[in-house]
């Protein structure tokens, strides 16, 4: 089964509200990309085997979200989807 992150692949934006000020948070990318200079170039599942999180077992991609208003950061787990599940996303709706 081929799984992919809909946020990393630009099928949907990351939606998160700041727990401190309730402002919309911005996606700062995958958590695994912050582990070292070459971490963005490692295979995704390889990074998941060594990061100490249950993201591989739960089929999620962990992103960092940050608030430009108060500088709060938090981890957001994005559920990975299959090719078939991607058809459920409405690609014509430009409001998302």
Secondary structure, DSSP 4 states (H G I P E B T S, - for coil): ---EETTTTTSS----B-TTT-PBPEEEEEGGGGSSTTGGGS-HHHHHHHSSSTHHHHTEEEEEEE-TTT--EEEEEEEEE-HHHHTTS-TT-TT-
